[in-house]
Amino acid sequence: MFREGWLDKALRSVKKLIPKSVFDFFAPIYHATLAYTGALIYGFPSGFPWRLAPPFFKRAGAMKVIGVTGTKGKSTVIYLTSKILEANGDGVAAIGSLGYKIKDKEWPNTLKMTMPGRFKLQKFLRQAKNAGCKYVVLEVTSEGIKQKRHLGVKFDCAVFTNLHKEHIESHGSFENYYKAKQELFKKISNIHVINADDPRVDLFGNFSAKHKIFYGLEKGDLVADKIQPTEKGTSFELYGTHFDTHLAGEFNIMNCLAALAVGAMYKIDLPTMKPVLESVKFIPGRMEFIQREPFGVVIDYAHTPESLEAVYKTLKSLRITDYGLRIKKDSNNSQFEMRNKLICVLGAAGGGRDRWKRPEFGRIAAEYCDEIILTNEDPYEEDPEKIIEDIFSGISSSQKFKNSEVFKVMDRRKAIETALMSAGGGGVVIITGKGSETSMAVAGGKKLPWSDKDIVRELLQLSK
């Protein structure tokens, strides 16, 4: 029986013996060879990835693999898309930072790697195939494409969510970053689903495909109308169909539209998709409310400046009465709308990951948050205190610095506890960076068990 773990260890040992300059030169060939080898070992479970495929791989009923790429929203789009495809009565498998899923079987992603390596990916596809899945929805990352993990996979559909500056240290430049993502669209000729509102839509919208659909809030084939925040989330209309979702923020409407567009491409009608989206109470670790009363507690994976600002902006705009708290009255006994007191628990990943983001995180937190508690996140080999100082430099340079109270609490558990105690009188605590992750990456390549959600529930004495 083939064991990919043994081969991975052997390859890592061999790589250590090769000079870095030599390996970097041959890296594309190395990664591509491994990708196709993995597909061959597991019998090309998604189908033969070339047009001149043997008849065996062209048979009807082959799995349709949907690749979702972009800077933000990938996991949410995958989650919603999977629900929609399942509601149509089809077997669905999915991979992303939220975890793994094959039909009713689900398990967490503990790899700290959104897109698994070549052999693990092909093994998963084989398991999905054997389980009778019709669809596989994959989170396709720029790093995964850079390492050719997508080769050997026959994709049927590519989804573009949005594009922002990210992973610059890894790719060397923003151009290299988006060119990596473009490879997915170059590879797929059947269905393209594209965010029409993104300023860089032409980087992905101009590739040829048999079927192409654009979505957005401003333009596209699917355009949401009459968007309204509600007490439970957000409502909108699409082609006269009213959607009343539990998901807050316009960014989540965009995620809904992406999932609806995929469903439409696979002939699923709006009446079938409507109750699916309306039944989703939350996305694990994505704007997930752990508590609403007497004060709100939210965890979110936000790890880019754009996603952090979107989360803060959404929470700050909500009326405090959305959480069961009283509206205050002025001296004339007239009611007025009271905005949320926003308390953030904020950190940033170490390991050389996009250091430029850290001051930006601080600047954005100072813009929106009343109290800022800086803490440890995933330091890897870096000094956690240095990471916090990088974030603080952005806070101190903000014009709104004096409007925020700032605390540095290295122990993440104590930081969360401090935030919860501070919010006792009302407001919202927002804990970002880890979302639904179940481990913390520290020095020595170790991963410590960790869950923001479990810590919050334990401190608030909530049942799971």
C-alpha positions as CSV (number, residue, x, y, z in Angstrom):
1,M,0.0,0.0,0.0
2,F,1.4,3.4,-1.0
3,R,2.2,5.7,2.0
4,E,2.6,9.4,1.0
5,G,4.0,10.3,4.4
6,W,7.1,8.1,3.9
7,L,7.7,9.6,0.4
8,D,7.3,13.1,1.8
9,K,9.9,12.5,4.4
10,A,12.3,11.0,1.9
11,L,11.9,13.9,-0.5
12,R,12.5,16.4,2.3
13,S,15.7,14.6,3.2
14,V,16.9,14.7,-0.4
15,K,16.1,18.4,-0.8
16,K,18.4,19.2,2.2
17,L,21.3,17.7,0.2
18,I,20.7,19.9,-2.8
19,P,22.1,23.5,-2.9
20,K,19.2,26.0,-2.8
21,S,20.2,27.7,-6.0
22,V,20.2,24.4,-7.8
23,F,16.9,23.3,-6.4
24,D,15.2,26.7,-7.1
25,F,16.3,26.3,-10.8
26,F,14.7,22.9,-11.1
27,A,11.8,23.5,-8.7
28,P,9.1,23.8,-11.4
29,I,10.1,20.5,-12.9
30,Y,10.4,18.9,-9.5
31,H,6.9,20.1,-8.4
32,A,5.2,19.2,-11.7
33,T,6.7,15.7,-11.7
34,L,5.5,15.1,-8.2
35,A,2.0,16.3,-9.0
36,Y,1.6,14.0,-12.0
37,T,3.2,11.1,-10.1
38,G,0.6,11.6,-7.3
39,A,-2.2,11.6,-9.9
40,L,-0.8,8.5,-11.6
41,I,-0.5,6.6,-8.3
42,Y,-4.1,7.2,-7.4
43,G,-5.3,6.6,-10.9
44,F,-6.2,10.2,-12.0
45,P,-9.4,10.2,-9.8
46,S,-10.6,13.5,-11.2
47,G,-10.1,12.5,-14.8
48,F,-7.3,12.9,-17.3
49,P,-6.2,16.5,-17.2
50,W,-5.3,16.8,-20.9
51,R,-7.7,17.2,-23.9
52,L,-6.3,14.2,-25.7
53,A,-7.5,11.8,-22.9
54,P,-8.0,8.1,-23.3
55,P,-11.7,7.1,-23.7
56,F,-11.7,5.6,-20.1
57,F,-11.3,9.1,-18.7
58,K,-14.0,10.7,-20.9
59,R,-16.8,8.6,-19.6
60,A,-20.0,10.2,-18.4
61,G,-20.5,10.8,-14.7
62,A,-16.9,11.8,-14.0
63,M,-16.4,14.1,-11.0
64,K,-16.6,17.8,-11.6
65,V,-13.9,19.7,-9.7
66,I,-14.6,23.3,-8.9
67,G,-11.5,25.4,-8.0
68,V,-12.0,28.6,-5.9
69,T,-9.2,31.2,-5.9
70,G,-8.8,34.8,-4.7
71,T,-7.5,36.7,-1.8
72,K,-10.6,36.7,0.5
73,G,-13.8,34.7,0.7
74,K,-12.6,31.4,-0.6
75,S,-13.6,29.3,2.4
76,T,-17.0,30.9,2.7
77,V,-17.7,30.4,-1.0
78,I,-16.7,26.8,-0.8
79,Y,-18.9,26.2,2.3
80,L,-22.0,27.8,0.6
81,T,-21.3,26.2,-2.8
82,S,-21.1,22.7,-1.1
83,K,-24.4,23.3,0.6
84,I,-26.1,24.3,-2.6
85,L,-24.8,21.3,-4.6
86,E,-25.8,19.0,-1.8
87,A,-29.3,20.4,-1.7
88,N,-29.6,19.3,-5.3
89,G,-29.2,15.7,-4.2
90,D,-25.6,15.3,-5.3
91,G,-22.6,13.9,-3.4
92,V,-20.1,16.6,-2.6
93,A,-16.5,16.7,-1.3
94,A,-14.6,19.8,-0.3
95,I,-11.2,21.0,0.9
96,G,-10.3,24.3,2.4
97,S,-9.0,26.1,5.5
98,L,-12.4,25.2,7.2
99,G,-11.6,21.5,6.8
100,Y,-12.2,18.4,4.7
101,K,-15.5,16.9,3.7
102,I,-16.6,13.8,1.8
103,K,-20.4,13.6,1.8
104,D,-21.5,13.4,5.5
105,K,-18.0,12.8,6.8
106,E,-16.1,15.9,7.9
107,W,-12.8,16.4,9.7
108,P,-10.6,19.4,10.5
109,N,-7.7,20.7,8.4
110,T,-4.7,20.5,10.9
111,L,-2.0,21.0,8.3
112,K,-1.7,24.8,8.5
113,M,-1.9,24.4,4.7
114,T,-5.1,25.4,3.0
115,M,-4.4,23.3,-0.2
116,P,-2.8,19.9,0.7
117,G,0.3,18.5,-1.0
118,R,0.2,16.6,-4.2
119,F,-0.2,13.1,-2.8
120,K,-2.7,14.1,0.0
121,L,-4.7,15.9,-2.6
122,Q,-4.9,13.0,-5.0
123,K,-5.6,10.6,-2.2
124,F,-8.5,12.8,-1.1
125,L,-9.8,12.9,-4.7
126,R,-9.6,9.1,-4.9
127,Q,-11.6,8.8,-1.6
128,A,-14.2,11.2,-2.9
129,K,-14.4,9.3,-6.2
130,N,-14.8,6.0,-4.3
131,A,-17.5,7.5,-2.1
132,G,-19.6,8.4,-5.2
133,C,-19.2,12.2,-5.1
134,K,-20.3,14.1,-8.2
135,Y,-18.6,17.4,-7.2
136,V,-15.4,18.4,-5.4
137,V,-15.0,22.0,-4.4
138,L,-11.3,22.9,-3.8
139,E,-9.7,26.0,-2.3
140,V,-6.9,26.7,-4.7
141,T,-4.1,28.9,-3.3
142,S,-1.4,30.9,-5.0
143,E,1.2,29.0,-3.1
144,G,-0.4,25.7,-4.1
145,I,-0.3,26.7,-7.8
146,K,3.3,27.9,-7.4
147,Q,4.2,24.4,-6.2
148,K,2.2,22.9,-9.1
149,R,-0.2,21.1,-6.8
150,H,-3.1,21.8,-9.2
151,L,-1.4,19.8,-12.0
152,G,-2.9,16.3,-12.3
153,V,-6.3,17.6,-11.4
154,K,-9.0,17.9,-14.1
155,F,-10.9,21.1,-13.2
156,D,-14.3,21.8,-14.6
157,C,-15.0,25.3,-13.1
158,A,-12.8,28.2,-11.8
159,V,-14.2,30.8,-9.4
160,F,-12.5,34.2,-8.8
161,T,-13.5,36.0,-5.6
162,N,-11.3,39.1,-5.5
163,L,-7.7,40.2,-5.6
164,H,-5.7,42.1,-3.0
165,K,-2.0,42.4,-2.0
166,E,-1.0,39.1,-0.2
167,H,1.9,36.6,0.1
168,I,4.4,39.1,-1.4
169,E,7.4,37.6,0.4
170,S,6.6,34.2,-1.0
171,H,6.0,35.2,-4.6
172,G,8.4,38.1,-4.8
173,S,5.9,40.6,-6.2
174,F,2.2,41.3,-6.5
175,E,2.5,40.5,-10.3
176,N,3.8,37.0,-9.5
177,Y,1.1,36.5,-7.0
178,Y,-1.8,37.2,-9.4
179,K,-0.1,35.4,-12.2
180,A,-0.1,32.3,-10.1
181,K,-3.8,32.6,-9.6
182,Q,-4.3,33.2,-13.3
183,E,-2.9,29.7,-14.0
184,L,-6.1,28.2,-12.8
185,F,-8.2,30.1,-15.4
186,K,-5.7,29.3,-18.1
187,K,-6.1,25.6,-17.3
188,I,-9.9,25.5,-17.2
189,S,-11.9,26.0,-20.4
190,N,-15.4,25.0,-19.4
191,I,-16.8,27.3,-16.6
192,H,-15.5,30.6,-15.3
193,V,-17.3,32.4,-12.4
194,I,-15.9,35.9,-11.8
195,N,-16.4,38.9,-9.5
196,A,-17.3,41.7,-11.8
197,D,-16.9,44.4,-9.2
198,D,-13.2,43.7,-8.5
199,P,-11.0,46.5,-9.9
200,R,-8.7,43.9,-11.4
201,V,-11.5,41.8,-13.0
202,D,-9.9,41.9,-16.4
203,L,-6.9,39.9,-15.1
204,F,-9.3,37.0,-14.8
205,G,-12.3,37.8,-16.9
206,N,-10.6,37.9,-20.3
207,F,-9.6,34.2,-20.4
208,S,-11.7,32.1,-22.8
209,A,-14.3,29.6,-21.5
210,K,-17.3,27.8,-22.9
211,H,-19.5,29.3,-20.1
212,K,-18.7,32.5,-18.2
213,I,-20.8,34.2,-15.6
214,F,-20.1,37.5,-13.7
215,Y,-21.5,38.5,-10.3
216,G,-21.4,41.6,-8.2
217,L,-23.2,44.3,-6.3
218,E,-22.8,46.9,-9.1
219,K,-22.5,44.9,-12.4
220,G,-22.6,41.4,-13.8
221,D,-25.0,38.7,-14.8
222,L,-26.0,38.2,-11.2
223,V,-26.4,41.5,-9.4
224,A,-27.8,41.7,-5.8
225,D,-30.4,44.4,-5.3
226,K,-32.2,45.9,-2.2
227,I,-29.4,45.0,0.2
228,Q,-30.5,45.6,3.8
229,P,-28.9,44.8,7.2
230,T,-31.3,42.9,9.4
231,E,-31.4,41.9,13.0
232,K,-30.1,38.4,12.1
233,G,-27.9,39.2,9.2
234,T,-28.4,40.7,5.7
235,S,-31.2,40.5,3.1
236,F,-31.1,41.0,-0.7
237,E,-33.0,40.3,-3.9
238,L,-31.8,38.6,-7.0
239,Y,-34.0,38.4,-10.1
240,G,-37.1,39.1,-7.9
241,T,-36.2,36.4,-5.4
242,H,-35.8,37.7,-1.8
243,F,-33.0,36.2,0.3
244,D,-33.0,36.7,4.1
245,T,-29.6,35.4,5.3
246,H,-28.0,35.1,8.7
247,L,-24.7,36.4,7.3
248,A,-23.7,40.0,8.1
249,G,-21.9,42.4,5.7
250,E,-21.9,43.2,2.0
251,F,-18.8,41.0,1.6
252,N,-20.9,38.0,2.6
253,I,-23.5,39.0,-0.1
254,M,-20.7,38.7,-2.6
255,N,-19.8,35.3,-1.3
256,C,-23.5,34.3,-1.6
257,L,-23.5,35.5,-5.2
258,A,-20.4,33.5,-6.1
259,A,-22.0,30.3,-4.7
260,L,-25.3,31.1,-6.5
261,A,-23.4,31.6,-9.7
262,V,-21.8,28.2,-9.4
263,G,-25.1,26.7,-8.7
264,A,-26.7,28.4,-11.8
265,M,-23.9,27.1,-14.0
266,Y,-24.8,23.5,-12.9
267,K,-28.5,24.1,-13.7
268,I,-29.7,24.6,-10.1
269,D,-32.6,27.1,-9.9
270,L,-33.1,29.9,-7.4
271,P,-36.1,28.3,-5.6
272,T,-33.8,25.4,-4.8
273,M,-30.9,27.6,-3.7
274,K,-32.8,30.2,-1.6
275,P,-33.7,28.0,1.4
276,V,-30.1,26.7,1.4
277,L,-28.5,30.1,1.9
278,E,-31.2,31.2,4.4
279,S,-30.6,28.1,6.5
280,V,-26.9,28.8,7.0
281,K,-26.7,30.2,10.5
282,F,-22.9,31.0,10.3
283,I,-19.7,30.1,8.6
284,P,-17.3,28.5,11.1
285,G,-14.7,31.0,12.1
286,R,-16.0,33.6,9.7
287,M,-17.9,36.5,11.4
288,E,-19.1,33.8,13.7
289,F,-21.1,35.1,16.7
290,I,-20.3,33.0,19.8
291,Q,-22.6,35.2,21.9
292,R,-25.0,38.0,21.1
293,E,-26.3,39.0,24.6
294,P,-25.5,40.7,26.9
295,F,-22.6,41.7,24.6
296,G,-21.5,40.3,21.3
297,V,-18.5,38.0,20.8
298,V,-17.3,37.3,17.3
299,I,-14.4,35.3,15.9
300,D,-13.1,35.8,12.4
301,Y,-10.2,34.5,10.3
302,A,-9.5,38.0,8.9
303,H,-5.8,38.0,8.0
304,T,-5.6,40.7,5.3
305,P,-6.0,44.5,5.8
306,E,-9.1,44.5,3.5
307,S,-10.8,41.6,5.4
308,L,-10.0,43.1,8.8
309,E,-11.4,46.5,7.8
310,A,-14.6,44.8,6.3
311,V,-15.2,43.0,9.6
312,Y,-14.6,46.0,11.8
313,K,-16.7,48.3,9.6
314,T,-19.6,45.8,9.5
315,L,-19.6,45.3,13.3
316,K,-19.2,49.0,14.0
317,S,-22.2,49.9,11.8
318,L,-24.6,47.5,13.5
319,R,-27.0,49.1,16.0
320,I,-26.3,48.0,19.6
321,T,-29.9,47.0,19.9
322,D,-29.2,44.2,17.5
323,Y,-27.7,42.4,20.5
324,G,-30.7,42.9,22.9
325,L,-29.2,46.0,24.6
326,R,-31.2,49.1,25.4
327,I,-31.0,52.3,23.3
328,K,-29.8,55.2,25.4
329,K,-31.7,58.4,25.8
330,D,-30.4,61.9,25.6
331,S,-31.1,64.8,28.1
332,N,-34.5,65.4,26.4
333,N,-35.5,61.8,27.0
334,S,-35.3,61.2,23.2
335,Q,-33.9,57.9,21.9
336,F,-30.8,58.0,19.7
337,E,-28.9,55.3,18.0
338,M,-25.9,54.1,19.9
339,R,-23.0,52.6,18.0
340,N,-21.2,49.5,19.3
341,K,-18.2,49.8,21.5
342,L,-15.8,47.7,19.6
343,I,-13.1,45.8,21.4
344,C,-10.6,43.9,19.3
345,V,-8.1,41.1,20.1
346,L,-5.5,41.4,17.4
347,G,-2.3,39.7,16.3
348,A,-0.5,38.7,13.2
349,A,1.3,35.6,11.8
350,G,5.0,35.3,12.1
351,G,7.3,33.2,9.9
352,G,8.1,36.1,7.6
353,R,4.5,36.2,6.4
354,D,3.7,39.5,4.8
355,R,5.3,41.7,7.5
356,W,4.0,44.8,5.6
357,K,0.5,43.9,6.8
358,R,1.3,44.4,10.5
359,P,1.3,48.2,10.7
360,E,-1.7,48.2,8.4
361,F,-3.6,46.0,10.9
362,G,-2.7,48.5,13.6
363,R,-3.8,51.5,11.6
364,I,-7.2,49.9,10.7
365,A,-7.8,48.9,14.4
366,A,-7.1,52.4,15.5
367,E,-9.6,53.6,12.9
368,Y,-12.5,51.5,14.1
369,C,-11.9,50.0,17.6
370,D,-12.4,51.6,21.0
371,E,-10.1,49.2,22.7
372,I,-7.3,47.2,21.1
373,I,-5.7,44.2,22.8
374,L,-2.5,43.1,21.0
375,T,-1.6,39.5,21.5
376,N,0.2,36.4,20.1
377,E,-1.2,34.6,17.1
378,D,1.0,32.2,15.1
379,P,4.6,33.4,15.8
380,Y,6.4,30.4,14.2
381,E,10.1,31.2,14.7
382,E,9.7,35.0,15.1
383,D,9.7,36.9,18.4
384,P,6.1,37.5,19.3
385,E,6.9,40.8,21.0
386,K,8.5,42.0,17.8
387,I,5.3,41.2,15.8
388,I,3.2,43.1,18.3
389,E,5.6,46.1,18.1
390,D,5.1,46.0,14.3
391,I,1.4,46.2,14.7
392,F,1.6,48.9,17.4
393,S,3.7,51.1,15.0
394,G,0.6,51.3,12.8
395,I,-1.6,52.2,15.8
396,S,0.7,55.0,17.0
397,S,1.0,56.5,13.6
398,S,-2.8,56.8,13.2
399,Q,-4.5,60.1,13.6
400,K,-7.1,58.3,15.7
401,F,-4.6,56.8,18.1
402,K,-5.7,58.9,21.0
403,N,-9.3,57.6,20.6
404,S,-8.3,54.0,21.3
405,E,-7.1,52.3,24.5
406,V,-4.3,49.9,23.7
407,F,-3.1,46.9,25.8
408,K,-0.4,44.4,25.1
409,V,-1.2,40.9,26.5
410,M,1.1,38.2,25.1
411,D,-0.8,35.3,26.4
412,R,-3.7,34.9,23.9
413,R,-6.0,33.3,26.5
414,K,-5.5,36.2,28.9
415,A,-6.0,38.7,26.0
416,I,-9.4,37.1,25.2
417,E,-10.3,37.1,28.9
418,T,-9.3,40.8,29.2
419,A,-11.5,41.7,26.2
420,L,-14.5,39.8,27.6
421,M,-14.2,41.5,31.0
422,S,-13.9,44.9,29.3
423,A,-17.1,44.2,27.3
424,G,-19.2,43.4,30.4
425,G,-21.1,46.7,30.0
426,G,-22.0,46.1,26.4
427,G,-20.5,46.3,22.9
428,V,-18.8,43.7,20.7
429,V,-15.6,41.7,21.2
430,I,-14.0,40.8,17.8
431,I,-11.2,38.2,17.9
432,T,-9.4,37.9,14.5
433,G,-6.6,36.0,12.9
434,K,-7.4,32.3,13.6
435,G,-11.1,31.8,13.0
436,S,-11.9,28.1,13.2
437,E,-8.2,26.9,13.3
438,T,-7.4,24.3,15.9
439,S,-3.7,24.9,16.4
440,M,-1.1,27.6,17.0
441,A,2.2,27.5,15.1
442,V,5.2,28.1,17.4
443,A,9.0,27.8,17.2
444,G,10.6,24.5,16.3
445,G,7.9,23.6,13.8
446,K,5.5,22.7,16.7
447,K,1.7,23.1,16.6
448,L,0.0,23.6,19.9
449,P,-3.7,22.7,20.3
450,W,-5.7,25.9,20.2
451,S,-9.2,27.1,19.5
452,D,-10.4,30.7,20.0
453,K,-14.0,29.4,20.0
454,D,-13.4,26.9,22.7
455,I,-11.5,29.4,24.9
456,V,-14.3,31.9,24.6
457,R,-17.0,29.3,25.4
458,E,-14.9,28.2,28.4
459,L,-14.4,31.7,29.7
460,L,-18.1,32.5,29.3
461,Q,-19.1,29.1,30.6
462,L,-21.1,28.4,27.6
463,S,-22.1,24.8,26.6
464,K,-20.6,23.6,23.3
